[in-house]
Amino acid sequence: MIGILGGTFDPIHYGHLRTALDVQQALALSEIRLIPLSDPPHRAAPSRTPEQRLALLQTAVADEPRLVIDTRELLRGGKSYTVETLLSIKAEQPDETICLILGSDAFNSFHRWHKPEQILELTHLIVMQRPGEADPTHHHERITHQTADLQSQAAGLILPLAVTQLEISATHIRKLLSEGKSPRYLLPDAVLKQITEEKLYHSS
């Protein structure tokens, strides 16, 4: 099984990295693919170019083989629809079981995504939760708490999974940098060094 975690990664930070590793270890996934979005349909466009965000992501995971960068959405361009990405991966690896990783807030609006039912035909969903958070209230007939179930069925299950809760946001990091303040300890030092040297988020 492989995990898929999409995001603008604008910039990548420990909130992305730690939770991805939590999921990988909890499910013994062969890898987690981090997929930087080109143009997310449900949120504002990223503040930095695909090339800049990708370079920071490469720096962040350079020494972590369990986290692998997949650039297919950047190469495809246009709106980043999850169903198209899953179809692309399935075309390449038809026998692979895919686990799409998303936060509980994102799952609450899952029914408004592009072709949500087709997504569930292609992948399991891993809903990352705060420790002690209640199960999702919709699609409850698909919910399981047994990780082994994901291996016995090709797709369509929803697994709520408690992960390390780090209240870190890329928006806050960008705000700190624009104000000339340090976001150290919110993201890897090597990423911060690269941001600082290239003045990626600093105010003019």
Secondary structure by P-SEA (a helix, b strand, c coil): cbbbbbcccccccaaaaaaaaaaaaaacccbbbbcccccccccccccccaaaaaaaaaaaacccccbbbbcccccccccccaaaaaaaaaaacccbbbbbbbcaaaaaacccccaaaaaaacbbbbbbbcccccccccccccccccaaaaaacccbbbbbbbcccccccaaaaaaaaaacccccccccaaaaaaaaaacccccc
